Amino acid sequence: MKRCVLVGYPLDHSLSPLMQSAAFKATGLSHKFEYRAWPLRSEKLSWLINAMKHGEIHGANVTMPHKSKILEHSLTLSHSAISVGCVNTLFLDDNQVVGCNTDLSGFIKAIEESGITIKGQRATVIGSGGAARAVLVGLARLGVQKVTVFNRSRTKAKELTKQMGNEYEARFCSHGLRNIMEKLGESMLLVNCTPIGMRGHAINQTPIPSTLLAEIPVVMDLVYNPIHTRLLREARDAGCRTISGERMLVYQGAASFEIWTGKKAPVEVMHKTVLGALKGADEE
Ligand code: NAP
């Protein structure tokens, strides 16, 4: 049996075990692959690397708060991990543990699938953590013209946008989140990359006052639990198109599945599984 694990701490609300197990079942791989949650504190991350090196674990997803911390361990980094600066998927290649980032391709796929064209347009991103980094690289690769980043810690946003500006052609600027009322300029897409609005964190909150939403054609929330976050509900009421975070969740998971199994991921099965679990959570 090839064991895959999800490593993070805590792991209360993750849908990845359900989604990946459904994918193994749908592709007839349940007898060969299994996927389990492994709550692991950061000081124990070396256990994961050793278990992979010894063949006890075939692949892993790495989630909050370890996506950057894992870089302190001896890994070979893929191009995606180097670009984003953090890792969410591990696999073995020639006895080397390789770290890559499938949030990046997951975000790009979710945007492409929505049919919006970001090339030459302006975008606004809220947050400056690991997910925001993947989103900024994704936007740059999609040919965005300018990205304005708002973050609670202005210093972190400033560092991130400076680094992105050095690496990509697009223009990047940053502001403190508390200045969003005065500083929000014209933008065709807004992406929330903070946990604000997430179940168990700040479910009734939103990162941006609803009065600002009418000017933004498309609003995406990376938070996927609940599917209809307060941000997305208010955006819909303001007439915006909305993209829910579960699309990116499914695409990043599908990319990890393909890396571990070498087979095409059953994206629709994975999506249905995630939607079913989220609807169940909404009804609780
Ligand atoms: P992270 O690295 O911990 O970064 C969190 C970001 O949110 C930081 O910029 C932080 O600001 C900001 N933040 C946190 N709490 C806040 C609050 N109460 N008020 C204002 N800002 C706050 O986390 P991450 O990995 O980037 O993940 C961010 C969110 O994206 C999570 O909800 C995660 O579940 C979601 N996500 C979704 C997908 C998907 O596939 N849909 C993929 C990845 C992540 P400071 O810098 O000031 O601390």
Residues whose N, C-alpha, C, O or C-beta is under 5 A from the ligand:
A	BS01	NAP	D103 G127 S128 G129 G130 A131 A132 N151 R152 S153 K156 C193 T194 P195 M198 L222 V223 Y224 G245 E246 M248 L249
